[in-house]
Amino acid sequence: MFARTLAVEYIDEAGAAHPCLLRWIDSFAMRNFTNDAVFDDTLPLAEGRMEAGFRVPLDKLESAMQDWFRRKSYLKPGEHLRIAEIPRGR
């Protein structure tokens, strides 16, 4: 089910990438396990890492996570989220 490993990073105002904290990712995942079935196939792993199934659209995941992180004040104004699949073997 968790066929893809994803990098979950926030980009600061200067353009530098930082791994999102595990507690941020976990906060989003727990909320969406009960509210949006499309994200049921996600699993927080570590700082800046999560796994997801193939049915999880990355653009929708990125948008929903960014919205949640802004509402929780994890992201500052001028910062944004980036989610990318990590190729196998890395």
For each residue, the residues with C-beta under 8 A, 3 or more apart:
1: 41 53
2: 41 43 51 52 53
3: 51 52 53 54
4: 51 52 53 54 56 85 86
5: 45 49 50 51 85 86 88
6: 49 50 51 52 58 61 83 84 85 86
7: 19 48 49 82 83 84 85 86
8: 19 20 25 48 49 50 65 81 82 83
9: 17 18 19 20 48 81 82 83 84
10: 17 18 20 69 74 75 79 80 81 82
11: 15 16 17 18 79 80 81 82
12: 15 16 18 76 78 79
13: 76 78 79
14:
15: 11 12
16: 11 12
17: 9 10 11 82
18: 9 10 11 12 48
19: 7 8 9 47 48 49
20: 8 9 10 24 25 47 48 69 74 81
21: 24 25 47 74
22: 25 26 44 45 46 47
23: 26 27
24: 20 21 27 28 69 72 74
25: 8 20 21 22 28 29 44 50 65
26: 22 23 29 30 44
27: 23 24 30 31 68 72
28: 24 25 31 32 64 65 68 69
29: 25 26 32 33 39 42 43 44 50
30: 26 27 33 34
31: 27 28 34 35 68
32: 28 29 35 36 39 40 42 64
33: 29 30 39 40
34: 30 31
35: 31 32
36: 32 39 64
37: 40
38: 55 56 57 60
39: 29 32 33 36 42 56 61 64
40: 32 33 37
41: 1 2 52 53 55 56
42: 29 32 39 50 51 52 53 56 61
43: 2 29 50 51 52
44: 22 25 26 29 49 50
45: 5 22 49 50 51
46: 22 49
47: 19 20 21 22
48: 7 8 9 18 19 20
49: 5 6 7 8 19 44 45 46 86
50: 5 6 8 25 29 42 43 44 45
51: 2 3 4 5 6 42 43 45
52: 2 3 4 6 41 42 43 56 58 61
53: 1 2 3 4 41 42 56
54: 3 4
55: 38 41
56: 4 38 39 41 42 52 53 60 61
57: 38 60 61
58: 6 52 61 62 83 84 85
59: 62 63
60: 38 56 57 63 64
61: 6 39 42 52 56 57 58 64 65 83
62: 58 59 65 66 81 82 83
63: 59 60 66 67
64: 28 32 36 39 60 61 67 68
65: 8 25 28 61 62 68 69 81 83
66: 62 63 69 70 75 80 81
67: 63 64 70 71
68: 27 28 31 64 65 71 72
69: 10 20 24 28 65 66 72 74 75 81
70: 66 67 73 74 75
71: 67 68
72: 24 27 68 69
73: 70
74: 10 20 21 24 69 70
75: 10 66 69 70 79 80 81
76: 12 13 79
77:
78: 12 13
79: 10 11 12 13 75 76
80: 10 11 66 75
81: 8 9 10 11 20 62 65 66 69 75
82: 7 8 9 10 11 17 62
83: 6 7 8 9 58 61 62 65
84: 6 7 9 58
85: 4 5 6 7 58
86: 4 5 6 7 49 90
87: 90
88: 5
89:
90: 86 87
